[in-house]
Amino acid sequence: MDTLKKFELMEKIVRELEDFQNSGQALIQKIAKIEVDNIELGDKRLETDLPDIHQRVADNTEAIQGILAYFAEKTESFGSKNNVDALKEQQAINNATGH
């Protein structure tokens, strides 16, 4: 895989991790809303199970944040080390001139 394709794939993974993180945060908010609604309802199973689910989702979201931070830094470092901006410029020139 050439350098520019590798960098583009790395950027795609960063975006997917960001989306995954946002989805986790949305799940936490939904679970919290159900927990609040259940305060009035008082369903015992929801009362018992939701806090555990909430904690597992929060733990996973925290793990995703760590992976995202690591991989975003790795992607940025790879881009800098391999002068990806210059490679993109050259690719644009090649595409414009038909090479």
JOLINVEN-V192269 format. One line per field, one symbol per residue. ss: DSSP state (2 for helix, 1 for strand, 0 for the rest). Layout:
ss=???
This chain:
ss=002222222222222222222222222222222222222220022222222222222222222222222222222222222002222222222222200
